[in-house]
C-alpha cells in the first residue's frame, strides 16, 4: 500500500454517510472498524474495498471483530439456495446404478429446450467426463489452465445456454463493470488532456448478458491446498472485488439504491 492508496482509501471512507453505516448488535460500526484496520495494513486487503470475508481469521487475530460478530455478519441478509427438484435428484442418482449415458431417453424423441434442458445438461456433462476418463487425461498433472477451461470447466459455460442472452465469457476477458467503475470520472479533453482509459479486471470466467454481468470465476491448473497462494489471492481479493463492482455497476445502471450485500462464492476441484 502506497501513500496514494491510503489517501484514496481515506477519501472513500469520508464519503460514507454515518446514517447508512452498519451497526452490529455489539455497537461496533463495521465501516469504522474496517477503516481503522485498513490504515494499519501494509498490503492491500479486502477491507480497503469495504468487503468482509467472515472466514478471514485476520479479523479475529487482530481483534477487529469477535467470532460472534463475524457470525452476525455472515448470517446477515442470508439467502438460501433453492432445493434441487426431486426429478433431477433421481435422474442424477440413476447414473450410479448403470451406464445411463449410453441409453436413449424418452424425452430425447420430443426434446423441449426449456423442459428438458437440465436433464440434457446432466447427460452431456457426464458423457464429456467419461471421455476424459477413458483417455486417462485426468491423471496427467501437466495440463495448462487453458486445457482445463475447455475440457473440464466447460460444463459451467453450458449451464446457461437455456437463458436467453446470457453467455459465459472466457479467455481473460475484461470486466465491463470493473472498467466502468475505474473510469467513471474520466472526461473529455479541455484544459488538460483526456486521461487514458483504465482496463477492467480480467477473469477466467465472466457471466454476462449484453453489458450486464452476473458472476465471475477463476481457475488454476494445479490445486495446492485451500490456502494455496493462487486461491488466497484470487478467492480472497480479486474475485470479491470484481463481484462488488458488478453489483455496484448494476445499481448505477438501474438507478437503484446500494445497500449491504452478501456476496457468494464457491470452490470446485477435480
GIPELIN-V321041 format. One record per pair of residues at least 24 apart in sequence whose C-alpha atoms are under 7 Angstrom apart, sorted by the first residue. I is the first residue (numbers start at 0). J is the second residue. D is the distance in whole Angstrom. If there is no record, write none. Layout:
# GIPELIN-V321041
i=I j=J d=D
i=I j=J d=D
This chain:
# GIPELIN-V321041
i=0 j=41 d=6
i=0 j=42 d=5
i=0 j=43 d=6
i=5 j=38 d=7
i=8 j=47 d=6
i=32 j=63 d=7
i=44 j=236 d=7
i=45 j=236 d=6
i=76 j=261 d=7
i=77 j=261 d=7
i=100 j=126 d=6
i=113 j=161 d=7
i=116 j=161 d=7
i=120 j=158 d=7
i=124 j=154 d=6
i=142 j=220 d=7
i=143 j=220 d=6
i=144 j=218 d=7
i=144 j=219 d=6
i=144 j=220 d=5
i=147 j=220 d=7
i=164 j=208 d=5
i=164 j=209 d=7
i=165 j=206 d=7
i=165 j=207 d=6
i=165 j=208 d=4
i=166 j=206 d=6
i=166 j=207 d=6
i=166 j=208 d=6
i=167 j=204 d=6
i=167 j=205 d=6
i=167 j=206 d=5
i=167 j=207 d=6
i=168 j=204 d=6
i=168 j=205 d=5
i=168 j=206 d=6
i=169 j=203 d=6
i=169 j=204 d=5
i=169 j=205 d=7
i=170 j=203 d=6
i=171 j=201 d=5
i=171 j=202 d=5
i=171 j=203 d=5
i=172 j=201 d=5
i=172 j=202 d=6
i=173 j=199 d=5
i=173 j=200 d=5
i=173 j=201 d=4
i=173 j=202 d=7
i=174 j=199 d=5
i=174 j=200 d=6
i=174 j=201 d=6
i=175 j=199 d=6
i=175 j=210 d=7
i=176 j=244 d=6
i=176 j=245 d=5
i=176 j=248 d=5
i=177 j=241 d=6
i=177 j=244 d=6
i=177 j=245 d=7
i=180 j=244 d=7
i=212 j=245 d=6
i=213 j=245 d=7
i=214 j=242 d=7
